[in-house]
Amino acid sequence: MKTAIYPGSFDPVTFGHVDIIKRAAALFDKVTVLISINPLKPASFSIEERKDFLLRVTKKITNVSVDVFGGLLIDYFQEKNADVIVKGLRAMSDFEYEFQMALVNKDMFYKAETVFLAADAASTFLSSSMVKQIAMFGGDISAFVPEVILDDINSRLQGR
Ligand code: ADP
């Protein structure tokens, strides 16, 4: 039984994240999408909203669960007896930071393996911040986020 943890801000979840979640769910027996509370990265959506969005978009994927954690990822990883950390890589710009994080996590706990999944070509340009900027100015974000959360994102961000 292999368990994966896919951590991130998910502020909000996009099709890019959904692609990684689905592919991780096909590779591992269990996947936990972990909303990491990062005090250095102010969020636009509350933890509750982000969790609710993730629950809605992963509803049909039976081996995926959603959780929230405010401490060190590696502590959660050990506590849950997980096998791998999953990360999505969009471009070289993601690589440097993610590579550093993978090494730091392995240094803190030697069993912590990070698996990188290359972003799907169609979502390699996609980020939560881009989605937020477009939605704030009334642009169409339907190609970037699942329909089940589209209206909620728009109504929260428009007119800000
Ligand atoms: P962001 O960098 O957009 O704020 P997160 O912190 O929520 O996103 O990212 C969580 C994880 O998902 C990271 O490993 C990140 O590289 C990955 N990710 C984010 N957007 C995409 C995408 N469009 N395609 C593939 N992976 C992505």
Backbone and ligand atoms as CSV (ligand in chain L), in Angstrom:
chain,resi,resn,atom,element,x,y,z
A,1,MET,N,N,0.848,-1.205,0.000
A,1,MET,CA,C,0.000,0.000,0.000
A,1,MET,C,C,0.883,1.255,0.000
A,2,LYS,N,N,0.852,1.982,-1.108
A,2,LYS,CA,C,1.689,3.185,-1.209
A,2,LYS,C,C,0.838,4.440,-1.062
A,3,THR,N,N,1.271,5.272,-0.134
A,3,THR,CA,C,0.524,6.499,0.148
A,3,THR,C,C,1.324,7.721,-0.281
A,4,ALA,N,N,0.654,8.616,-0.997
A,4,ALA,CA,C,1.320,9.837,-1.464
A,4,ALA,C,C,0.661,11.063,-0.839
A,5,ILE,N,N,1.488,12.067,-0.627
A,5,ILE,CA,C,0.971,13.352,-0.140
A,5,ILE,C,C,1.290,14.407,-1.184
A,6,TYR,N,N,0.260,15.134,-1.578
A,6,TYR,CA,C,0.445,16.198,-2.573
A,6,TYR,C,C,0.161,17.534,-1.875
A,7,PRO,N,N,1.230,18.231,-1.455
A,7,PRO,CA,C,1.025,19.469,-0.704
A,7,PRO,C,C,1.018,20.720,-1.582
A,8,GLY,N,N,0.367,21.752,-1.100
A,8,GLY,CA,C,0.354,23.023,-1.829
A,8,GLY,C,C,-0.574,24.014,-1.176
A,9,SER,N,N,-0.693,25.177,-1.809
A,9,SER,CA,C,-1.591,26.209,-1.274
A,9,SER,C,C,-3.010,26.021,-1.803
A,10,PHE,N,N,-3.111,25.626,-3.058
A,10,PHE,CA,C,-4.416,25.400,-3.701
A,10,PHE,C,C,-5.335,26.606,-3.493
A,11,ASP,N,N,-4.838,27.762,-3.876
A,11,ASP,CA,C,-5.511,29.045,-3.580
A,11,ASP,C,C,-5.931,29.785,-4.848
A,12,PRO,N,N,-6.875,29.281,-5.632
A,12,PRO,CA,C,-7.660,28.063,-5.482
A,12,PRO,C,C,-7.094,26.946,-6.370
A,13,VAL,N,N,-7.696,25.748,-6.226
A,13,VAL,CA,C,-7.310,24.603,-7.058
A,13,VAL,C,C,-7.626,24.913,-8.528
A,14,THR,N,N,-6.717,24.509,-9.420
A,14,THR,CA,C,-6.905,24.736,-10.866
A,14,THR,C,C,-6.888,23.389,-11.598
A,15,PHE,N,N,-7.128,23.423,-12.904
A,15,PHE,CA,C,-7.042,22.195,-13.707
A,15,PHE,C,C,-5.630,21.600,-13.659
A,16,GLY,N,N,-4.629,22.462,-13.465
A,16,GLY,CA,C,-3.249,21.972,-13.362
A,16,GLY,C,C,-3.097,21.071,-12.148
A,17,HIS,N,N,-3.636,21.520,-11.007
A,17,HIS,CA,C,-3.602,20.688,-9.793
A,17,HIS,C,C,-4.412,19.398,-9.999
A,18,VAL,N,N,-5.595,19.542,-10.611
A,18,VAL,CA,C,-6.480,18.376,-10.796
A,18,VAL,C,C,-5.771,17.307,-11.637
A,19,ASP,N,N,-5.047,17.759,-12.644
A,19,ASP,CA,C,-4.306,16.818,-13.489
A,19,ASP,C,C,-3.284,16.029,-12.660
A,20,ILE,N,N,-2.550,16.740,-11.806
A,20,ILE,CA,C,-1.549,16.063,-10.963
A,20,ILE,C,C,-2.249,15.106,-9.990
A,21,ILE,N,N,-3.362,15.539,-9.412
A,21,ILE,CA,C,-4.096,14.690,-8.449
A,21,ILE,C,C,-4.544,13.386,-9.125
A,22,LYS,N,N,-5.124,13.507,-10.321
A,22,LYS,CA,C,-5.616,12.317,-11.029
A,22,LYS,C,C,-4.479,11.361,-11.371
A,23,ARG,N,N,-3.380,11.925,-11.831
A,23,ARG,CA,C,-2.253,11.068,-12.212
A,23,ARG,C,C,-1.623,10.414,-10.989
A,24,ALA,N,N,-1.550,11.158,-9.882
A,24,ALA,CA,C,-1.005,10.576,-8.642
A,24,ALA,C,C,-1.935,9.473,-8.142
A,25,ALA,N,N,-3.240,9.689,-8.282
A,25,ALA,CA,C,-4.226,8.697,-7.825
A,25,ALA,C,C,-4.128,7.403,-8.629
A,26,ALA,N,N,-3.645,7.517,-9.873
A,26,ALA,CA,C,-3.477,6.322,-10.706
A,26,ALA,C,C,-2.170,5.595,-10.367
A,27,LEU,N,N,-1.228,6.326,-9.806
A,27,LEU,CA,C,0.082,5.734,-9.502
A,27,LEU,C,C,0.166,5.140,-8.091
A,28,PHE,N,N,-0.587,5.756,-7.154
A,28,PHE,CA,C,-0.477,5.337,-5.751
A,28,PHE,C,C,-1.822,4.847,-5.219
A,29,ASP,N,N,-1.762,4.059,-4.143
A,29,ASP,CA,C,-3.009,3.505,-3.599
A,29,ASP,C,C,-3.871,4.569,-2.936
A,30,LYS,N,N,-3.190,5.489,-2.256
A,30,LYS,CA,C,-3.923,6.561,-1.569
A,30,LYS,C,C,-3.199,7.877,-1.798
A,31,VAL,N,N,-3.967,8.934,-2.031
A,31,VAL,CA,C,-3.355,10.253,-2.193
A,31,VAL,C,C,-4.056,11.233,-1.244
A,32,THR,N,N,-3.254,11.937,-0.461
A,32,THR,CA,C,-3.812,12.998,0.382
A,32,THR,C,C,-3.382,14.333,-0.199
A,33,VAL,N,N,-4.372,15.130,-0.577
A,33,VAL,CA,C,-4.080,16.489,-1.036
A,33,VAL,C,C,-4.016,17.330,0.240
A,34,LEU,N,N,-2.842,17.899,0.488
A,34,LEU,CA,C,-2.628,18.578,1.763
A,34,LEU,C,C,-2.534,20.090,1.584
A,35,ILE,N,N,-3.484,20.793,2.154
A,35,ILE,CA,C,-3.425,22.256,2.122
A,35,ILE,C,C,-2.443,22.660,3.209
A,36,SER,N,N,-1.308,23.195,2.780
A,36,SER,CA,C,-0.281,23.593,3.742
A,36,SER,C,C,-0.505,25.040,4.129
A,37,ILE,N,N,-0.615,25.265,5.405
A,37,ILE,CA,C,-0.793,26.646,5.875
A,37,ILE,C,C,0.594,27.279,5.940
A,38,ASN,N,N,0.809,28.277,5.077
A,38,ASN,CA,C,2.115,28.926,5.018
A,38,ASN,C,C,1.964,30.390,5.422
A,39,PRO,N,N,2.426,30.738,6.634
A,39,PRO,CA,C,2.256,32.109,7.132
A,39,PRO,C,C,2.989,33.143,6.267
A,40,LEU,N,N,3.963,32.683,5.463
A,40,LEU,CA,C,4.727,33.613,4.623
A,40,LEU,C,C,4.041,33.867,3.281
A,41,LYS,N,N,2.965,33.122,3.016
A,41,LYS,CA,C,2.293,33.245,1.715
A,41,LYS,C,C,0.817,33.576,1.942
A,42,PRO,N,N,0.483,34.874,1.982
A,42,PRO,CA,C,-0.916,35.229,2.248
A,42,PRO,C,C,-1.847,34.668,1.174
A,43,ALA,N,N,-2.989,34.141,1.615
A,43,ALA,CA,C,-3.915,33.506,0.672
A,43,ALA,C,C,-5.137,34.386,0.412
A,44,SER,N,N,-5.769,34.177,-0.736
A,44,SER,CA,C,-6.990,34.912,-1.083
A,44,SER,C,C,-8.225,34.183,-0.577
A,45,PHE,N,N,-8.146,32.862,-0.517
A,45,PHE,CA,C,-9.282,32.058,-0.069
A,45,PHE,C,C,-8.953,31.464,1.302
A,46,SER,N,N,-9.991,31.342,2.136
A,46,SER,CA,C,-9.770,30.779,3.476
A,46,SER,C,C,-9.455,29.286,3.356
A,47,ILE,N,N,-8.946,28.740,4.420
A,47,ILE,CA,C,-8.660,27.298,4.459
A,47,ILE,C,C,-9.944,26.517,4.176
A,48,GLU,N,N,-11.045,26.955,4.788
A,48,GLU,CA,C,-12.334,26.251,4.619
A,48,GLU,C,C,-12.767,26.269,3.162
A,49,GLU,N,N,-12.632,27.434,2.517
A,49,GLU,CA,C,-13.014,27.540,1.097
A,49,GLU,C,C,-12.136,26.636,0.231
A,50,ARG,N,N,-10.840,26.687,0.479
A,50,ARG,CA,C,-9.916,25.890,-0.344
A,50,ARG,C,C,-10.182,24.397,-0.161
A,51,LYS,N,N,-10.495,24.026,1.082
A,51,LYS,CA,C,-10.792,22.614,1.351
A,51,LYS,C,C,-12.100,22.200,0.663
A,52,ASP,N,N,-13.090,23.059,0.777
A,52,ASP,CA,C,-14.387,22.776,0.157
A,52,ASP,C,C,-14.226,22.626,-1.369
A,53,PHE,N,N,-13.450,23.515,-1.994
A,53,PHE,CA,C,-13.214,23.434,-3.444
A,53,PHE,C,C,-12.534,22.104,-3.796
A,54,LEU,N,N,-11.510,21.752,-3.025
A,54,LEU,CA,C,-10.780,20.507,-3.306
A,54,LEU,C,C,-11.677,19.288,-3.130
A,55,LEU,N,N,-12.525,19.321,-2.097
A,55,LEU,CA,C,-13.431,18.189,-1.871
A,55,LEU,C,C,-14.386,18.037,-3.041
A,56,ARG,N,N,-14.876,19.174,-3.540
A,56,ARG,CA,C,-15.813,19.121,-4.664
A,56,ARG,C,C,-15.155,18.584,-5.934
A,57,VAL,N,N,-13.933,19.033,-6.215
A,57,VAL,CA,C,-13.312,18.618,-7.481
A,57,VAL,C,C,-12.720,17.204,-7.432
A,58,THR,N,N,-12.536,16.665,-6.216
A,58,THR,CA,C,-11.970,15.309,-6.123
A,58,THR,C,C,-13.021,14.275,-5.709
A,59,LYS,N,N,-14.256,14.720,-5.625
A,59,LYS,CA,C,-15.354,13.883,-5.120
A,59,LYS,C,C,-15.406,12.481,-5.743
A,60,LYS,N,N,-15.176,12.422,-7.057
A,60,LYS,CA,C,-15.332,11.141,-7.753
A,60,LYS,C,C,-14.077,10.271,-7.738
A,61,ILE,N,N,-12.991,10.803,-7.196
A,61,ILE,CA,C,-11.758,10.001,-7.176
A,61,ILE,C,C,-11.673,9.343,-5.797
A,62,THR,N,N,-11.984,8.056,-5.766
A,62,THR,CA,C,-12.218,7.388,-4.476
A,62,THR,C,C,-10.988,7.287,-3.569
A,63,ASN,N,N,-9.791,7.242,-4.147
A,63,ASN,CA,C,-8.613,7.076,-3.282
A,63,ASN,C,C,-7.929,8.403,-2.936
A,64,VAL,N,N,-8.657,9.501,-3.102
A,64,VAL,CA,C,-8.103,10.817,-2.775
A,64,VAL,C,C,-8.833,11.424,-1.580
A,65,SER,N,N,-8.054,11.935,-0.623
A,65,SER,CA,C,-8.662,12.654,0.499
A,65,SER,C,C,-7.994,14.021,0.616
A,66,VAL,N,N,-8.616,14.892,1.383
A,66,VAL,CA,C,-8.110,16.265,1.523
A,66,VAL,C,C,-7.890,16.538,3.005
A,67,ASP,N,N,-6.749,17.159,3.306
A,67,ASP,CA,C,-6.449,17.474,4.707
A,67,ASP,C,C,-5.743,18.831,4.777
A,68,VAL,N,N,-5.634,19.343,5.989
A,68,VAL,CA,C,-5.000,20.650,6.204
A,68,VAL,C,C,-3.931,20.470,7.276
A,69,PHE,N,N,-2.773,21.132,7.078
A,69,PHE,CA,C,-1.726,21.021,8.091
A,69,PHE,C,C,-0.966,22.334,8.212
A,70,GLY,N,N,-0.685,22.714,9.447
A,70,GLY,CA,C,-0.024,24.002,9.669
A,70,GLY,C,C,1.432,23.891,10.061
A,71,GLY,N,N,1.949,22.690,10.139
A,71,GLY,CA,C,3.342,22.546,10.579
A,71,GLY,C,C,4.270,22.191,9.447
A,72,LEU,N,N,5.339,21.501,9.790
A,72,LEU,CA,C,6.315,21.073,8.785
A,72,LEU,C,C,5.760,19.876,8.025
A,73,LEU,N,N,5.875,19.929,6.721
A,73,LEU,CA,C,5.378,18.834,5.879
A,73,LEU,C,C,5.965,17.489,6.326
A,74,ILE,N,N,7.245,17.520,6.680
A,74,ILE,CA,C,7.916,16.267,7.018
A,74,ILE,C,C,7.347,15.636,8.297
A,75,ASP,N,N,6.859,16.475,9.207
A,75,ASP,CA,C,6.225,15.954,10.430
A,75,ASP,C,C,4.921,15.246,10.077
A,76,TYR,N,N,4.159,15.864,9.176
A,76,TYR,CA,C,2.900,15.255,8.726
A,76,TYR,C,C,3.208,13.930,8.011
A,77,PHE,N,N,4.200,13.980,7.164
A,77,PHE,CA,C,4.616,12.813,6.380
A,77,PHE,C,C,4.926,11.615,7.296
A,78,GLN,N,N,5.676,11.904,8.352
A,78,GLN,CA,C,6.061,10.838,9.281
A,78,GLN,C,C,4.876,10.354,10.108
A,79,GLU,N,N,4.085,11.328,10.544
A,79,GLU,CA,C,2.906,11.014,11.367
A,79,GLU,C,C,1.953,10.078,10.615
A,80,LYS,N,N,1.830,10.318,9.305
A,80,LYS,CA,C,0.895,9.523,8.499
A,80,LYS,C,C,1.538,8.277,7.893
A,81,ASN,N,N,2.836,8.119,8.140
A,81,ASN,CA,C,3.547,6.963,7.589
A,81,ASN,C,C,3.443,6.924,6.058
A,82,ALA,N,N,3.589,8.057,5.445
A,82,ALA,CA,C,3.419,8.162,3.989
A,82,ALA,C,C,4.672,7.659,3.264
A,83,ASP,N,N,4.526,7.389,1.979
A,83,ASP,CA,C,5.646,6.872,1.191
A,83,ASP,C,C,6.310,7.917,0.305
A,84,VAL,N,N,5.500,8.772,-0.314
A,84,VAL,CA,C,6.091,9.777,-1.203
A,84,VAL,C,C,5.387,11.121,-1.107
A,85,ILE,N,N,6.148,12.137,-1.465
A,85,ILE,CA,C,5.606,13.490,-1.614
A,85,ILE,C,C,5.496,13.703,-3.120
A,86,VAL,N,N,4.348,14.136,-3.584
A,86,VAL,CA,C,4.170,14.382,-5.024
A,86,VAL,C,C,4.210,15.883,-5.274
A,87,LYS,N,N,4.925,16.269,-6.320
A,87,LYS,CA,C,4.984,17.671,-6.720
A,87,LYS,C,C,4.790,17.770,-8.230
A,88,GLY,N,N,4.158,18.850,-8.649
A,88,GLY,CA,C,4.010,19.085,-10.077
A,88,GLY,C,C,5.074,20.066,-10.530
A,89,LEU,N,N,5.647,19.820,-11.697
A,89,LEU,CA,C,6.660,20.748,-12.222
A,89,LEU,C,C,6.165,21.361,-13.517
A,90,ARG,N,N,6.035,22.687,-13.499
A,90,ARG,CA,C,5.562,23.367,-14.706
A,90,ARG,C,C,6.718,23.764,-15.621
A,91,ALA,N,N,7.781,24.264,-15.014
A,91,ALA,CA,C,8.891,24.778,-15.829
A,91,ALA,C,C,10.149,24.747,-14.993
A,92,MET,N,N,11.234,25.174,-15.581
A,92,MET,CA,C,12.495,25.231,-14.848
A,92,MET,C,C,12.356,26.118,-13.614
A,93,SER,N,N,11.500,27.116,-13.704
A,93,SER,CA,C,11.305,28.038,-12.580
A,93,SER,C,C,10.772,27.305,-11.352
A,94,ASP,N,N,9.939,26.293,-11.529
A,94,ASP,CA,C,9.459,25.486,-10.394
A,94,ASP,C,C,10.582,24.600,-9.876
A,95,PHE,N,N,11.419,24.150,-10.809
A,95,PHE,CA,C,12.385,23.105,-10.472
A,95,PHE,C,C,13.332,23.491,-9.345
A,96,GLU,N,N,13.887,24.681,-9.426
A,96,GLU,CA,C,14.922,25.050,-8.467
A,96,GLU,C,C,14.419,24.996,-7.026
A,97,TYR,N,N,13.253,25.606,-6.810
A,97,TYR,CA,C,12.673,25.633,-5.476
A,97,TYR,C,C,12.279,24.221,-5.021
A,98,GLU,N,N,11.614,23.503,-5.915
A,98,GLU,CA,C,11.126,22.165,-5.561
A,98,GLU,C,C,12.274,21.187,-5.297
A,99,PHE,N,N,13.342,21.344,-6.064
A,99,PHE,CA,C,14.512,20.487,-5.881
A,99,PHE,C,C,15.120,20.724,-4.501
A,100,GLN,N,N,15.198,22.007,-4.138
A,100,GLN,CA,C,15.723,22.394,-2.835
A,100,GLN,C,C,14.848,21.805,-1.713
A,101,MET,N,N,13.527,21.924,-1.879
A,101,MET,CA,C,12.596,21.396,-0.875
A,101,MET,C,C,12.739,19.876,-0.737
A,102,ALA,N,N,12.889,19.204,-1.875
A,102,ALA,CA,C,13.019,17.742,-1.853
A,102,ALA,C,C,14.271,17.335,-1.084
A,103,LEU,N,N,15.371,18.070,-1.298
A,103,LEU,CA,C,16.621,17.746,-0.608
A,103,LEU,C,C,16.513,18.029,0.885
A,104,VAL,N,N,15.867,19.149,1.215
A,104,VAL,CA,C,15.701,19.513,2.633
A,104,VAL,C,C,14.845,18.468,3.345
A,105,ASN,N,N,13.749,18.059,2.693
A,105,ASN,CA,C,12.873,17.069,3.313
A,105,ASN,C,C,13.592,15.734,3.514
A,106,LYS,N,N,14.383,15.354,2.534
A,106,LYS,CA,C,15.125,14.089,2.626
A,106,LYS,C,C,16.183,14.173,3.719
A,107,ASP,N,N,16.733,15.357,3.867
A,107,ASP,CA,C,17.737,15.561,4.900
A,107,ASP,C,C,17.095,15.438,6.296
A,108,MET,N,N,15.862,15.945,6.417
A,108,MET,CA,C,15.183,15.885,7.711
A,108,MET,C,C,14.665,14.484,8.021
A,109,PHE,N,N,14.309,13.755,6.968
A,109,PHE,CA,C,13.826,12.379,7.148
A,109,PHE,C,C,14.221,11.570,5.914
A,110,TYR,N,N,15.178,10.666,6.102
A,110,TYR,CA,C,15.802,9.995,4.952
A,110,TYR,C,C,14.829,9.199,4.088
A,111,LYS,N,N,13.674,8.832,4.655
A,111,LYS,CA,C,12.729,8.032,3.867
A,111,LYS,C,C,11.824,8.891,2.987
A,112,ALA,N,N,11.931,10.197,3.120
A,112,ALA,CA,C,11.010,11.088,2.387
A,112,ALA,C,C,11.432,11.244,0.927
A,113,GLU,N,N,10.794,10.472,0.068
A,113,GLU,CA,C,11.086,10.567,-1.364
A,113,GLU,C,C,10.096,11.535,-2.019
A,114,THR,N,N,10.607,12.384,-2.905
A,114,THR,CA,C,9.722,13.277,-3.647
A,114,THR,C,C,9.629,12.796,-5.091
A,115,VAL,N,N,8.418,12.674,-5.571
A,115,VAL,CA,C,8.188,12.269,-6.964
A,115,VAL,C,C,7.664,13.476,-7.721
A,116,PHE,N,N,8.345,13.834,-8.808
A,116,PHE,CA,C,7.915,14.980,-9.612
A,116,PHE,C,C,7.142,14.506,-10.833
A,117,LEU,N,N,5.981,15.100,-11.024
A,117,LEU,CA,C,5.214,14.804,-12.238
A,117,LEU,C,C,5.268,16.047,-13.122
A,118,ALA,N,N,5.642,15.840,-14.374
A,118,ALA,CA,C,5.713,16.979,-15.303
A,118,ALA,C,C,4.302,17.457,-15.609
A,119,ALA,N,N,4.119,18.758,-15.567
A,119,ALA,CA,C,2.801,19.323,-15.852
A,119,ALA,C,C,2.350,18.922,-17.248
A,120,ASP,N,N,1.066,18.751,-17.363
A,120,ASP,CA,C,0.470,18.490,-18.663
A,120,ASP,C,C,0.750,19.717,-19.556
A,121,ALA,N,N,1.020,19.472,-20.831
A,121,ALA,CA,C,1.371,20.590,-21.720
A,121,ALA,C,C,0.299,21.679,-21.692
A,122,ALA,N,N,-0.941,21.274,-21.574
A,122,ALA,CA,C,-2.030,22.246,-21.624
A,122,ALA,C,C,-2.098,23.136,-20.381
A,123,SER,N,N,-1.518,22.684,-19.261
A,123,SER,CA,C,-1.638,23.501,-18.047
A,123,SER,C,C,-0.294,23.984,-17.525
A,124,THR,N,N,0.701,23.888,-18.359
A,124,THR,CA,C,2.033,24.261,-17.902
A,124,THR,C,C,2.163,25.770,-17.600
A,125,PHE,N,N,1.301,26.566,-18.187
A,125,PHE,CA,C,1.328,28.023,-17.948
A,125,PHE,C,C,0.384,28.422,-16.815
A,126,LEU,N,N,-0.344,27.452,-16.278
A,126,LEU,CA,C,-1.446,27.752,-15.366
A,126,LEU,C,C,-1.011,27.843,-13.901
A,127,SER,N,N,-1.404,28.926,-13.235
A,127,SER,CA,C,-1.123,29.062,-11.798
A,127,SER,C,C,-2.343,29.656,-11.107
A,128,SER,N,N,-2.441,29.417,-9.813
A,128,SER,CA,C,-3.565,29.968,-9.046
A,128,SER,C,C,-3.558,31.496,-9.133
A,129,SER,N,N,-2.376,32.093,-9.066
A,129,SER,CA,C,-2.336,33.561,-9.079
A,129,SER,C,C,-2.800,34.123,-10.421
A,130,MET,N,N,-2.495,33.417,-11.512
A,130,MET,CA,C,-2.972,33.887,-12.816
A,130,MET,C,C,-4.498,33.825,-12.879
A,131,VAL,N,N,-5.043,32.725,-12.380
A,131,VAL,CA,C,-6.506,32.560,-12.365
A,131,VAL,C,C,-7.151,33.696,-11.562
A,132,LYS,N,N,-6.558,34.021,-10.417
A,132,LYS,CA,C,-7.122,35.074,-9.558
A,132,LYS,C,C,-7.082,36.434,-10.239
A,133,GLN,N,N,-5.970,36.710,-10.899
A,133,GLN,CA,C,-5.861,38.013,-11.575
A,133,GLN,C,C,-6.895,38.153,-12.678
A,134,ILE,N,N,-7.103,37.096,-13.446
A,134,ILE,CA,C,-8.081,37.156,-14.542
A,134,ILE,C,C,-9.490,37.313,-13.974
A,135,ALA,N,N,-9.809,36.518,-12.940
A,135,ALA,CA,C,-11.162,36.564,-12.357
A,135,ALA,C,C,-11.462,37.921,-11.735
A,136,MET,N,N,-10.481,38.516,-11.098
A,136,MET,CA,C,-10.660,39.821,-10.438
A,136,MET,C,C,-11.108,40.904,-11.408
A,137,PHE,N,N,-10.627,40.783,-12.650
A,137,PHE,CA,C,-10.982,41.788,-13.656
A,137,PHE,C,C,-12.122,41.309,-14.551
A,138,GLY,N,N,-12.823,40.291,-14.100
A,138,GLY,CA,C,-14.012,39.827,-14.817
A,138,GLY,C,C,-13.731,38.967,-16.029
A,139,GLY,N,N,-12.497,38.488,-16.174
A,139,GLY,CA,C,-12.162,37.628,-17.315
A,139,GLY,C,C,-12.736,36.221,-17.161
A,140,ASP,N,N,-12.717,35.493,-18.253
A,140,ASP,CA,C,-13.278,34.143,-18.275
A,140,ASP,C,C,-12.233,33.121,-17.806
A,141,ILE,N,N,-12.509,32.458,-16.689
A,141,ILE,CA,C,-11.551,31.474,-16.160
A,141,ILE,C,C,-12.062,30.037,-16.329
A,142,SER,N,N,-13.091,29.876,-17.152
A,142,SER,CA,C,-13.705,28.541,-17.263
A,142,SER,C,C,-12.760,27.492,-17.859
A,143,ALA,N,N,-11.726,27.938,-18.571
A,143,ALA,CA,C,-10.779,26.963,-19.135
A,143,ALA,C,C,-9.728,26.550,-18.103
A,144,PHE,N,N,-9.721,27.220,-16.957
A,144,PHE,CA,C,-8.646,27.005,-15.978
A,144,PHE,C,C,-9.061,26.320,-14.682
A,145,VAL,N,N,-10.359,26.397,-14.345
A,145,VAL,CA,C,-10.812,25.767,-13.091
A,145,VAL,C,C,-12.064,24.922,-13.350
A,146,PRO,N,N,-12.275,23.861,-12.575
A,146,PRO,CA,C,-13.444,23.006,-12.781
A,146,PRO,C,C,-14.759,23.770,-12.605
A,147,GLU,N,N,-15.734,23.330,-13.356
A,147,GLU,CA,C,-17.024,24.025,-13.374
A,147,GLU,C,C,-17.696,24.068,-12.001
A,148,VAL,N,N,-17.507,23.023,-11.204
A,148,VAL,CA,C,-18.178,22.964,-9.890
A,148,VAL,C,C,-17.744,24.054,-8.917
A,149,ILE,N,N,-16.621,24.716,-9.220
A,149,ILE,CA,C,-16.172,25.780,-8.305
A,149,ILE,C,C,-16.110,27.144,-8.999
A,150,LEU,N,N,-16.414,27.147,-10.287
A,150,LEU,CA,C,-16.267,28.352,-11.101
A,150,LEU,C,C,-17.044,29.556,-10.559
A,151,ASP,N,N,-18.327,29.375,-10.304
A,151,ASP,CA,C,-19.149,30.496,-9.842
A,151,ASP,C,C,-18.679,31.022,-8.492
A,152,ASP,N,N,-18.287,30.109,-7.617
A,152,ASP,CA,C,-17.843,30.539,-6.283
A,152,ASP,C,C,-16.558,31.356,-6.358
A,153,ILE,N,N,-15.662,30.957,-7.245
A,153,ILE,CA,C,-14.408,31.718,-7.385
A,153,ILE,C,C,-14.716,33.103,-7.941
A,154,ASN,N,N,-15.541,33.124,-8.987
A,154,ASN,CA,C,-15.876,34.407,-9.605
A,154,ASN,C,C,-16.567,35.344,-8.624
A,155,SER,N,N,-17.546,34.837,-7.895
A,155,SER,CA,C,-18.293,35.739,-7.023
A,155,SER,C,C,-17.433,36.231,-5.859
A,156,ARG,N,N,-16.451,35.437,-5.452
A,156,ARG,CA,C,-15.564,35.885,-4.360
A,156,ARG,C,C,-14.560,36.932,-4.833
A,157,LEU,N,N,-14.126,36.815,-6.096
A,157,LEU,CA,C,-13.020,37.679,-6.541
A,157,LEU,C,C,-13.438,38.899,-7.343
A,158,GLN,N,N,-14.572,38.797,-7.988
A,158,GLN,CA,C,-14.943,39.924,-8.861
A,158,GLN,C,C,-15.285,41.166,-8.042
A,159,GLY,N,N,-14.821,42.286,-8.534
A,159,GLY,CA,C,-15.109,43.551,-7.870
A,159,GLY,C,C,-14.211,43.829,-6.696
A,160,ARG,N,N,-13.173,43.027,-6.533
A,160,ARG,CA,C,-12.233,43.279,-5.423
A,160,ARG,C,C,-11.369,44.484,-5.687
L,1,ADP,P1,P,0.923,27.772,-7.068
L,1,ADP,O1,O,2.386,27.585,-7.334
L,1,ADP,O2,O,0.099,27.936,-8.328
L,1,ADP,O3,O,0.583,28.759,-5.986
L,1,ADP,P2,P,0.506,25.562,-5.244
L,1,ADP,O4,O,1.393,26.034,-4.149
L,1,ADP,O5,O,-0.895,25.310,-4.877
L,1,ADP,O6,O,0.452,26.411,-6.553
L,1,ADP,O7,O,1.144,24.274,-5.903
L,1,ADP,C1,C,1.107,23.004,-5.344
L,1,ADP,C2,C,1.836,22.044,-6.231
L,1,ADP,O8,O,1.141,21.943,-7.484
L,1,ADP,C3,C,3.273,22.394,-6.593
L,1,ADP,O9,O,4.012,21.191,-6.693
L,1,ADP,C4,C,3.145,23.060,-7.951
L,1,ADP,O10,O,4.330,22.968,-8.695
L,1,ADP,C5,C,2.014,22.226,-8.548
L,1,ADP,N1,N,1.275,22.938,-9.583
L,1,ADP,C6,C,0.684,24.141,-9.486
L,1,ADP,N2,N,0.085,24.483,-10.650
L,1,ADP,C7,C,0.318,23.457,-11.515
L,1,ADP,C8,C,0.009,23.209,-12.894
L,1,ADP,N3,N,-0.641,24.109,-13.618
L,1,ADP,N4,N,0.415,22.038,-13.442
L,1,ADP,C9,C,1.123,21.158,-12.705
L,1,ADP,N5,N,1.459,21.330,-11.411
L,1,ADP,C10,C,1.081,22.456,-10.815
